[in-house]
Amino acid sequence: MAENSVNLPGADSPAARSRDPWGEVAAGLGADLFLDPPLANTGTRGRAATLRRTLAEALRSAIRDGRLPPGTALPPYRSLAADLGVARGTVSAVYQELVAEGWLTARQGSATRVAEGAAHPDAGRDASTVQTATATATFRIQHDFSLGQPCAGMFPRTDWVRATRRVLTDCADDAFAPAHPQGRPELRLALAGYLGRTRGVRTTADRIVLGTAVQSALELLSRTVIGDVLAVESHGLPFHWRAVERGGTGVVPIPVDGEGMVVDELERSGASAVLLTPSHQFPTGVALSPARRMQVVDWARRTGAVIVEDDYDGEFRYDRDPVGALQALGPDVVIHAGSVSKSLSPAVRAGWLALPDHLVEKVVQAKGLREPDASILDQLILADLIGSGAYDRHIRRSRQAYRARRDALVDAMTATGFRLPGIAAGLHAVIPVEHDAENALVHRAFARGIGLVGLSVFRHPDAEPLPYGGLVVGFGTPAASTYTADLEALTRLLAGSGDDR
Ligand SMILES: Cc1ncc(COP(=O)(O)O)c(C=O)c1O
């Protein structure tokens, strides 16, 4: 056998392996390891102390820059020694050194692994850098009210695992082939039933197009059916506007008041389409009033415009029966867009469009011959989750938990002298503060380890400010176990907010 060849698994006998160190390496490696610079090129072979330092630094560097992530099992030291052509004692000493420094962890009878947190950007820096990091350590987020996610601890892991097992056991082989860009019929059918039942959406499986998220759906729509100018609410998600602009559409902001978008202004704008969050305006939290719902549908019908309804948190309404989807008033002019980013997790990239009949073909064709982005297996798993009733149960459980959180937030804020505007819905709330106080409060919040954002972040650059400033808090984000403490921290911040003005 040539000196550098590696034995194929099973092609070697133990005797042959013991004659060939590479066979031992192949059989014993816990992880394939690429060291930069390779030891053999350092010119240090044979000089034990230098070799030891070089190997230790190569491992630290691989951990630091993330090539060896936390939890990675390192090769047994005998294997690595054989691999590198160095004494076993050298590798063993390096492992011990790195364990002592906190880069690695070792437990009797199990592999030596990269320690959790070892790749922290501060790890391995010199003392002065570490001191600077410590001085700014107060900016670490301890009370996380960030937006755009539900409570991670509520993800229905067991149901997801069960659905995955069922799907992988039962699905036909074509589930593993390239898929039609409209998406799996199983999920389109399940969603048509679910959206009709829970949101009043009037659609069928053949009018639904699946994708990954609302954001990517907006980009797709701007390339296909939105036209030249999309009207948006004066306050919303800047990365949604960017997605539309990437597709070649211009964006104009329309003011929002206590009844949602001012549709009279929309009528004057000359837009070819409008993007709305009618059930729970993001971020102000108001619902589009019944009169304006009628007015906007009428405008679209009269002018041939399209309405895109972003129904991002329609499942979570706490004070009375959910307001149905706007799409139900005008299935011929409204595109209903949704995803599981708020109901399950933004880590599951599954979203949908319920389209007017005449737009389906155009949108599907624009996606290409095959589904370009979405996971087909996840589509099947979600279809199973909905079909088995587990999705509904998860939504009901989540709604109860978020309602309790929202009530606690309202109570705490009322006791501190703040009244929350907007309807009781969704996973975020605006705490109104004076414009002048907003910035100072956001900075003070960060200094106290409270993660939140200012309302002005969501203002379109061409739009007038709202009559009030505010802090936008994602009350769904904190862990259940920390929520009370998180709320106390927020209350303390606001109780002293007079000092910031
Ligand atoms: C206003 C709004 N629309 C849509 C979404 C859903 O986002 P996506 O489906 O792009 O992940 C969110 C989630 O945070 C949102 O806040």
The ligand as a Tripos MOL2 file, in Angstrom:
@<TRIPOS>MOLECULE
LIG
   16    16     1     0     0
SMALL
NO_CHARGES

@<TRIPOS>ATOM
      1 C1        -45.2940   42.7380    9.6000 C.3       1 LIG1
      2 C2        -44.7890   41.3450    9.3920 C.ar      1 LIG1
      3 N1        -45.0990   40.7100    8.2600 N.ar      1 LIG1
      4 C3        -44.6840   39.4450    8.0120 C.ar      1 LIG1
      5 C4        -43.9330   38.7650    8.9230 C.ar      1 LIG1
      6 C5        -43.5330   37.3530    8.6040 C.3       1 LIG1
      7 O1        -42.2610   37.3600    8.0980 O.3       1 LIG1
      8 P1        -41.7180   36.2470    7.1110 P.3       1 LIG1
      9 O2        -42.8470   35.3900    6.6830 O.co2     1 LIG1
     10 O3        -41.1180   37.0360    5.9810 O.co2     1 LIG1
     11 O4        -40.6950   35.4950    7.9030 O.co2     1 LIG1
     12 C6        -43.5620   39.3730   10.1210 C.ar      1 LIG1
     13 C7        -42.7290   38.6600   11.0860 C.2       1 LIG1
     14 O5        -42.0780   39.2010   11.9140 O.2       1 LIG1
     15 C8        -44.0050   40.7080   10.3610 C.ar      1 LIG1
     16 O6        -43.6760   41.3450   11.4880 O.3       1 LIG1
@<TRIPOS>BOND
     1     1     2 1
     2     2     3 ar
     3     2    15 ar
     4     3     4 ar
     5     4     5 ar
     6     5     6 1
     7     5    12 ar
     8     6     7 1
     9     7     8 1
    10     8     9 2
    11     8    10 1
    12     8    11 1
    13    12    13 1
    14    12    15 ar
    15    13    14 2
    16    15    16 1
@<TRIPOS>SUBSTRUCTURE
     1 LIG1         1 GROUP 0 **** ****
